[in-house]
Amino acid sequence: MANYLLTGVAGFIAARVAELLLAEGHTVVGVDDLNDAYDIRMKEYRLERLITQPGFFFKKLDISDKEEVERFIQARLIKDGEPIYDAVINLAARAGIRQSVKDPWVYLNTNIIGTLNLLEICRQYKIGKFILASTSSLYGANAPQPTPEEANSDLPLQPYAASKKGAEALAHSYHYLYNIDVTIFRYFTVYGPAGRPDMVMFRFVQWVFEGKKLKVNGDGEQSRGFTYVDDIARGTILGLRPMGYQLINLGGHERIKINQLIRILEDKIGRKAEVEHLPAHPADMRSNWANIEKAEQLLSWHPEVSLDEGITRLISWYKAERDWASLIRTG
């Protein structure tokens, strides 16, 4: 069994990755700074589900604090010259496209400096595998649909995507200089139970259930290729194999327009939404949709959970957790 350092462990994707690794009998040392980028109650809920599981250890830690990261690693060394971790899975990130326009500095600190600190740990302590979570937002405004990894990613629309581009470049440099095995995943719109409350799927489910006005930026004809969280977590774990240096899309195979999504939620929840259209946000992409041929070839990965099934699971989870989930701030 392996021993993994998993950052951002209270986050949406990382918490599910941790659950799957623990179920396989691995040890997971999870770190997270538990910041308030979105309602902290969602992170606490995810963390509480992990804390009691055998093989899981947690440390509150800010990966952008170089000295704090070094102290933590040194405290857990088994012996000199032997890496304590089989891999570092860096899923910690300051996420959120629109928020990054308001405060770009915190995004650069976490997503670039934090990544650099972890790559330095891999170099110093001979940890040979590094996984980095990146984003489909890098493909910008005019990406071909579906979007392959070779599409231009040099014209990000927001500081969030720009910070992820910087993290990717650092990861490549450490692969080149120090032969660290690096796999970078560009995730496309992820949803599921206990999802991020600042993202469209959770917000819409809550707003329809609670009779709140459903706010849509733009005309609702923008489209997304949604990906269920279990598929994303499973693909991320497949990336732990030796691969040299690879950049891989993980995304949904079913793309729908936002207006279609609203109609699906209305039908499944059994309640009509009151929709308010707001001006389109300049940081938003009009469409995203992953070309996943590379993931299929290298990882034998493809999404298994249909959009219909995934939405059904999310709604069932919300019903079960409605007492507190209805109170979550969606931002």
C-alpha positions in Angstrom: 0.0 0.0 0.0 1.2 3.5 -0.8 1.4 6.7 1.3 0.2 10.0 -0.3 0.4 13.6 0.5 -2.9 15.1 -0.7 -3.3 18.9 -0.6 -6.6 20.8 -0.5 -8.1 17.6 1.1 -11.2 19.4 2.3 -11.9 20.5 -1.3 -14.6 19.0 -3.5 -12.4 16.9 -5.8 -9.6 16.1 -3.2 -12.0 14.8 -0.6 -13.4 12.3 -3.0 -9.9 11.3 -4.2 -9.0 10.7 -0.5 -12.1 8.6 0.0 -11.2 6.4 -3.0 -7.6 6.0 -2.0 -8.5 5.1 1.6 -11.0 2.5 0.3 -8.1 0.9 -1.5 -6.1 0.6 1.7 -3.6 3.5 1.1 -2.5 6.0 3.7 -3.5 9.6 3.0 -1.9 12.6 4.7 -4.3 15.5 3.9 -3.5 19.1 4.3 -5.8 22.1 3.8 -5.8 25.7 5.1 -9.6 25.7 5.4 -9.9 29.2 3.9 -13.2 31.0 3.5 -13.1 31.2 -0.3 -16.6 29.7 -0.1 -18.8 28.7 2.8 -16.5 26.9 5.3 -19.3 24.6 6.4 -19.0 22.6 3.1 -15.3 22.0 3.7 -16.0 21.0 7.3 -18.7 18.5 6.2 -16.2 16.8 3.7 -13.4 16.8 6.3 -15.6 15.2 9.0 -16.4 12.3 6.7 -12.6 11.7 6.3 -11.3 12.2 9.9 -12.7 8.9 11.3 -11.4 6.7 8.5 -8.4 4.4 9.1 -5.3 5.6 7.4 -6.2 9.2 7.2 -4.2 12.0 8.9 -5.0 15.7 8.7 -3.0 18.9 9.2 -4.2 22.4 8.8 -1.6 23.9 6.5 -1.2 26.8 4.0 0.9 25.5 1.1 2.0 29.0 0.1 3.9 29.3 3.5 7.3 27.8 2.6 8.6 27.6 6.1 5.4 26.0 7.4 5.5 23.4 4.6 9.1 22.5 5.3 8.5 22.1 9.0 5.6 19.8 8.4 7.5 17.6 6.0 10.6 17.4 8.2 8.4 16.4 11.2 7.2 13.4 9.2 10.4 12.1 7.7 11.1 8.4 8.4 14.8 8.6 8.0 17.3 10.7 6.0 17.4 10.0 2.3 14.1 8.1 2.2 11.0 9.8 0.9 8.0 9.4 3.2 5.5 9.8 0.4 5.1 7.8 -2.8 3.5 10.9 -4.5 2.3 14.4 -3.9 -1.2 15.1 -5.2 -1.6 18.8 -5.3 -5.3 19.5 -5.5 -5.0 22.6 -3.3 -6.0 25.7 -5.3 -7.6 29.1 -4.8 -10.5 28.4 -7.2 -13.1 30.6 -8.7 -13.0 32.5 -12.0 -14.9 35.7 -11.0 -13.4 36.0 -7.6 -9.9 36.0 -9.1 -10.7 39.2 -10.8 -11.3 40.9 -7.5 -8.3 39.5 -5.6 -5.6 38.1 -8.0 -2.9 38.2 -5.4 -4.3 35.3 -3.3 -4.6 33.2 -6.4 -0.9 33.7 -7.3 0.2 32.9 -3.8 -1.7 29.6 -3.5 -1.6 28.4 -7.1 1.9 29.4 -8.1 3.9 29.8 -4.9 2.1 26.9 -3.2 2.9 24.7 -6.2 6.5 25.8 -6.2 6.8 24.9 -2.5 5.5 21.4 -3.1 7.7 20.8 -6.1 10.7 21.9 -3.9 9.7 19.3 -1.4 9.6 16.6 -4.1 13.1 17.7 -5.2 14.6 17.8 -1.7 13.2 14.6 -0.5 13.2 12.6 -3.7 9.5 12.2 -4.0 9.3 10.9 -7.6 5.6 11.6 -8.5 3.7 14.9 -8.6 0.1 15.4 -9.7 -1.2 18.9 -10.4 -4.8 20.0 -10.7 -5.2 22.5 -13.5 -8.2 23.9 -15.3 -10.1 24.0 -18.6 -10.3 27.8 -18.2 -6.8 28.0 -19.7 -8.2 27.4 -23.2 -9.7 30.9 -23.3 -12.4 32.4 -25.5 -11.9 30.7 -28.9 -11.1 27.1 -28.2 -12.1 24.4 -30.7 -14.9 22.2 -29.5 -14.3 19.6 -28.1 -11.0 21.0 -26.9 -7.8 18.9 -27.2 -4.7 19.5 -25.0 -2.9 21.0 -27.9 -5.3 23.9 -28.2 -3.8 27.3 -27.4 -3.6 27.9 -23.6 -1.5 31.1 -23.7 -4.4 33.6 -23.6 -6.2 33.1 -20.2 -9.2 35.3 -19.6 -8.8 35.7 -15.8 -6.0 35.7 -13.1 -7.3 32.2 -11.9 -6.4 30.6 -15.3 -3.2 32.6 -15.5 -2.1 31.4 -12.1 -2.8 27.8 -13.2 -0.7 28.3 -16.4 2.2 29.4 -14.1 1.8 26.3 -12.0 1.9 24.1 -15.1 5.1 25.8 -16.3 6.8 25.3 -12.9 5.8 21.6 -12.9 7.3 21.1 -16.3 10.6 22.8 -15.3 10.9 20.5 -12.3 10.3 17.5 -14.5 12.9 18.7 -16.9 15.5 19.6 -14.3 15.0 16.9 -11.7 13.2 14.1 -13.5 10.1 14.3 -11.3 7.3 12.3 -12.9 4.5 14.9 -13.5 0.9 14.5 -14.5 -1.2 17.6 -14.9 -5.0 17.3 -15.2 -7.1 20.0 -16.7 -10.5 19.5 -15.2 -13.7 20.5 -16.9 -16.8 21.6 -15.0 -17.1 19.2 -12.0 -20.3 18.6 -10.1 -21.8 16.2 -7.6 -22.8 15.8 -3.9 -21.1 18.3 -1.6 -20.0 20.3 -4.6 -18.6 23.8 -4.5 -21.5 26.2 -3.6 -20.1 28.9 -5.8 -20.5 26.7 -8.9 -23.6 26.5 -11.0 -24.9 23.0 -10.2 -25.1 23.4 -6.4 -26.4 26.9 -6.7 -29.2 26.0 -9.0 -30.3 23.0 -7.0 -30.4 25.0 -3.8 -32.2 27.9 -5.5 -34.8 25.8 -7.1 -35.5 23.7 -3.9 -35.7 26.8 -1.7 -37.7 28.9 -4.1 -35.0 31.5 -4.5 -34.6 33.5 -7.6 -32.3 31.6 -10.0 -29.7 34.1 -11.4 -28.2 33.4 -14.8 -25.3 35.5 -16.2 -26.0 36.0 -19.9 -28.8 34.5 -22.0 -28.4 30.9 -20.7 -27.3 29.6 -24.1 -23.7 29.2 -22.9 -22.8 25.5 -22.6 -20.7 23.3 -20.3 -19.5 19.7 -20.5 -20.3 18.7 -16.9 -18.2 15.9 -15.2 -19.4 13.9 -12.2 -16.9 14.1 -9.3 -16.4 10.3 -9.0 -15.2 10.2 -12.6 -12.8 13.0 -12.0 -11.4 11.4 -8.8 -11.0 8.0 -10.5 -9.1 9.6 -13.4 -6.9 11.5 -11.0 -5.9 8.3 -9.2 -5.1 6.6 -12.5 -2.6 9.4 -13.1 -0.4 8.1 -10.3 1.2 5.6 -12.6 4.6 6.6 -14.1 4.0 8.7 -17.1 7.1 11.0 -17.5 5.4 14.3 -18.2 1.8 14.4 -19.4 -0.9 17.1 -19.6 -4.4 15.5 -19.8 -8.0 16.7 -20.1 -10.6 15.1 -17.7 -14.0 16.2 -18.7 -17.6 15.3 -19.4 -18.9 13.6 -22.4 -22.3 15.3 -22.3 -22.5 19.0 -23.0 -25.7 21.0 -22.4 -26.7 24.6 -22.3 -27.5 26.3 -19.1 -31.1 26.8 -20.1 -31.4 23.0 -20.7 -29.9 22.4 -17.3 -32.5 24.6 -15.6 -35.3 22.6 -17.3 -33.8 19.3 -16.2 -33.6 20.5 -12.6 -37.2 21.8 -12.7 -38.4 18.4 -13.9 -36.4 16.4 -11.3 -37.1 18.6 -8.4 -40.7 19.2 -9.3 -40.7 22.9 -8.9 -40.6 25.8 -11.4 -37.6 28.1 -11.2 -37.9 31.9 -11.2 -35.1 32.9 -13.5 -33.4 36.3 -13.5 -31.0 37.0 -16.3 -28.0 39.3 -15.5 -25.3 40.7 -17.8 -22.8 38.2 -19.0 -19.6 38.2 -16.9 -16.5 39.0 -19.0 -14.4 36.4 -17.2 -16.8 33.5 -18.2 -16.1 31.2 -21.1 -19.0 30.9 -23.6 -18.5 27.1 -23.8 -16.3 24.3 -22.6 -16.2 20.7 -23.7 -13.3 18.3 -23.3 -11.6 16.2 -26.0 -10.7 13.2 -23.9 -8.9 11.0 -26.5 -5.6 11.3 -24.6 -7.2 10.2 -21.3 -8.7 7.2 -23.1 -5.4 6.3 -24.7 -3.1 6.8 -21.7 -5.4 5.9 -18.8 -8.2 3.9 -20.3 -10.4 6.5 -18.7 -13.8 7.8 -19.8 -16.7 9.2 -17.9 -19.0 6.5 -16.5 -21.7 8.5 -14.7 -24.3 10.0 -17.1 -25.5 13.5 -16.6 -29.0 12.3 -15.8 -27.7 9.9 -13.1 -25.2 12.4 -11.7 -27.9 15.1 -11.3 -30.2 12.5 -9.7 -27.5 11.6 -7.2 -26.8 15.3 -6.4 -30.5 16.0 -5.8 -30.8 12.9 -3.5 -27.8 14.1 -1.5 -29.3 17.6 -1.2 -32.6 16.2 0.0 -30.8 14.1 2.7 -28.7 17.1 3.8 -31.2 19.8 3.2 -31.4 21.0 6.9 -27.9 22.5 6.6 -27.3 22.5 2.9 -30.1 25.0 2.4 -28.2 27.4 4.6 -25.0 27.3 2.6 -24.0 30.6 1.2 -23.7 30.4 -2.6 -21.8 33.6 -3.1 
